[in-house]
């Protein structure tokens, strides 16, 4: 460095001596000192090798502030960070502090944005995600145990159980072994079968009891009292087996992973808790039959765990059995399935029925669902209408093409195979696929005096046309599954209309009247399914103070009124769309991201404060036809949507999920409107979608077993380790 150039760490101007100096992270120093400590202890009888106080304090310090403990994890941290052309001191600061967001990383180490190394937040987020995944492996992949007890064995036997307690079975996870297993395309599944019995006794004692109490941060007497109380509430012969199994899952069996940490975000770790209750008195008698029964139960748990994770992708842990394929319902401001949270990561593909109507393109429907499932998407929004157009479902009022209806049957049945639920829209505001203009045309052909497409909302005959279509679709019996649509849990919700607008009446009264009538009508025919309107989310005359959140002044004149519309009886959740590139400017800019965040936060707050219902961002995307478009901006935009939703999810807010516009399979580029995402051609975007699915799966796994303790909304591991009633 020249004498004229001032040192500035924020710009990586620290002199060659410091820049090239070898640095160590706290976790690396801790490993070195621990090794030295063990050597000194072995020779502690020698006065010359006594451990000094300075050494002990240094060791305590680095151990306390080490973010990684496992030697394999420490090595992987350095390997991962070394890929990003970081200076030694930058690498060590990041490894020591482990920032969670790009903003934190840049605040702690401002120099990382210099020399063209990190051009946007996405690259930094990817690096931080890699570190986060290493930490998760280290935290969760170690402790595995099986606990069995019977009420006869534990009643008043606390001291006895202490004597028979054992340390948790430790399964060190060697990352090289994982890499080898991943390369073979197999799942790793770790499940111990430890059971301690007293010789000559027919009674069972707890295994790992004291360790479990310590892990749960509860006194042994308190846990014991709870277990006894739980057992005595039912049959005294009842045995309860808690199987805590750890899995390391590979995101896609189709992909051969050459190196585990080349893309660590492709690995997912999940902790699955299964509770099995068996009312069989022989289970307490561990003779031949008892042992066989216990072993068969553990084997059944293993098989169940494996099959549930390999069936159609690895994200459907919340739907481990067909018995769980129940209707989506609403509880307050959140979606639930069987009483469990159901946060949505989904997509739009509107043309599924039309493609399914042609045998030459029907396979694309299955291909799309398979690809969507592979990245954890669980909900698809598509059209249940095609009015008077090519391959029309409804050729004229109440006249249907049965072959096209069978195509819709196929879409519904195929979605179920891939554990994907459907939001079915019943009519379009626009002329694509017919929509309200086609209904008006039918009315004119019938001799009605109609002057505007908006007469669709007010004319009694056109309303009757729409109601007849609703009745036909809801009462349709699927020719493939023999299930009536209104009884099918595969259908997530009915959407009254795609993006309704009534520009002829800016007051919103005409559209409001239509919503009130149709929402109640749909609910009267199908009270089981959820209903949503399909609005874009524009604020109207009833809330002038909210107009500031609209993308432009025109949005207040289209006849919609977000809060007023969604206060209608029969509407279960709010729908909002996000198209900054259409509403603000078709040239990419930071203003798009800023608008998106404020737009979402405003509607989530309304869902909580005024509506008391979930808010689903049912369409969002960026067009490749926009000026200045690039895939990095699209990834950043999608990340903004996902992060805003996660901020709501963590607080139990109304942000219930989002649906990308739109997902396409390979070979359908000719249908692309500019917004299409093809999973196989968009690896960075696919990784973002997959990571968000993983995060939502964690929230969706809360209370996924019949919890006796009334779990609060916490991290799923915390929900098990810090049970409130214990």
C-alpha positions, 0 to 999 in steps of 0.5 A: 500500500502506498504511503498516500493511500489511507487504510480503510477496512470497509474497502479492503484497504488494510495492507498486504501484511494483514490481507495475506495473513492467515486467520482462524475462526473461533471454532477452529481455535477451539478445536486446536486448543481442545486437542492440546488440552487433552494432550496436557491432561494426559501428562498432567502429573508432570509439573512442567505440563500443568495447564495454565489459567490463561490457557483454560480461560482462552479455551473457555472463551473460544468454546463459548463463542464458537458457532460450530462444534463438530469438526466436520462442520468446522471444516465445511464452513471454511470450504464453503466460505472459501468459494466466495473469494473472501479475504481471510479476515472477512471469512473469519468474521462471517464464520464467527458472527454468522449473520442471518441476512444480507443486510447484517452481513454487509453491516458487519463486513462492508468490504464484501461488496467491493471488488465485484464479488457480491453484486446483489443480496441474492449472492450473499443470501445464498452464502448465508443459506449455506452456512445456515444449513451446515448449522442445522445439520450440526444441531439436529442430525445427532441425537436419536433415541427411542423411549418406551414406558408403561404405567406399571413400570414408572409409577413411583420408580423414579430412583430405579429409572435413574439407575437404568437410564442411559446416555442418548445414542449418539450418531455422529454424522460424517459428511463424507459418508453423507456425500457417498450416500447422496451419490448413490441416490439413497436416503439416510435414516437414523433410528436407534432401537435401544430398550433397557429391561431388568433381568427377570422382570416383565416390566419396562423402564424408560431409556434415556430418561434423565437425558430427556429431562435435561434436554427438555429443561424440566425436573425429573419429578415433574416429567415423571408426574406428567407421564404417570398422569398421561398413562392413567387418563386411559387404560392402565395397560396402555403403552406409549412409544415415542419414536424420535427419528432423524432423517437426512433427506436428499431433495430430488432422487433424480439428481445425482449430487457430486459434492454435498456442499456444492449446493448444501441447500439441496439437502433437507433435514427434518425431525419427525415425531411419531406417537404410537399408542397401543392398547395391548397388555402383552406389550408390557411383557417382554417375552418372545411375543413382547419383543416381537411386538415392540420390534415390529412397531419400530420397524413399522415406524421406520417404514412409515417414515421412509415411505412418507418422505419418498412419495412424490418429493420430500416436502409432504411431511405434513401429509404423511398419510391419505387420512390427512388428505382432508379439506383445507379450512380456516382458523382465524387468520390462518389456513389449517388441515386437520387442525394443523397449520397450512402455509401455502407455497404454490403456483398458477398454471391456467391452461391445464384443462385445455392441455388435458383435453388433448391426448398429445399434450395431456402428459404435460399436466402430469409433468408440471405437477411432478416438477412442482412437487419436486420443489415443494409447491403444494397449491395450484390455481387454474381455470375451471372455465372456458366459455364459448372459445376453442375447446370450450368447457361451456359452449353456450349457457348450461351446455357443456362439452363432456370431453373437456369436463373429463379433462378437468376431471383428469386435472383434479385427479392428477393433482391429488396424486402429487399432493397438490391442491387446487384453487379453481376459478369459475369465470374470467373478468377478461375476454381470455377463455370467454369471461364476462364478455362472452356472457354478455355476448350470450345475453345479447344473442338471447335478445337482452338489452345490454350496453356494457360488459359490466352488465354481467354483474347486474343483469338478472339473466347473466347472473343466472347463467353464472349461477348455473355454471357454478352449480354444474361445476360444484355438483360434477362427479369426477369420472376418474375418482367418482368423487363429487367436486364439492366433496373433494379435499383436493380442491382448496377453494373456489374463486368467484372470478379472476380479477373482477373489475367494474369500471362503469361503477367506481363507487363499487356498489355494483360489484359489491352486490354481485359478490354478496349474492355469489359468495352466499350462493356458492356457500349454500351449495358447498359449505365445506370448501373455502371461497375467495373473490379473486380480487387484485387488492386495490383499495376503494372509496370506503378506505380513502386513507388506504389509497396511498398504498395503491400503485396508481390513482387509476386503481381506485376507479376500477370498482373494487374495494379491498376491505369492503369486498372481503367483509362479505358473508361467505368469503373466507380469505382475501386474495391479492395480486402483485404486478409492479411491472404492469401497474407502476412501470414496465422498466425494472427498478428498485421501486418495484421491490419497495412497492411490493413490500409495502403493498404486501405489508399493508394487506397483511395488516388489514387481514389481521386488523380489519378482516380476521382472515388469511391473505393469499397473494394469489398472483405475483411475478416479473415479466422477461419482456420488461425493460432491464429484465434479468433473472437476478432481479426476478430472484430478488423479487421472489425473495422479497415476497417470500421474506415478507411472508415469512416475517408474518408467518413467524408472528402467526400473522395473516400472511398465509402464502403466495402463488407464482405466476406462472409455472410451465413444464418443458416444451411449452415456451410458445405459451409463455406470456413473459412470466413463465418459470420452467423449473429445469431451466431456472436453477437459481429460481428453483433453489429459492422456491425449494428453500421457501417450501422447506421453511414453510414445511417446518411451520406446517409440521407444528402439532402434526401429531395429536399433541396433549400439551397444546403446542404454541407456534414455535420452531418445531424442535422447540415445540418438542423440547419446551412443551409448556405443560411440562 
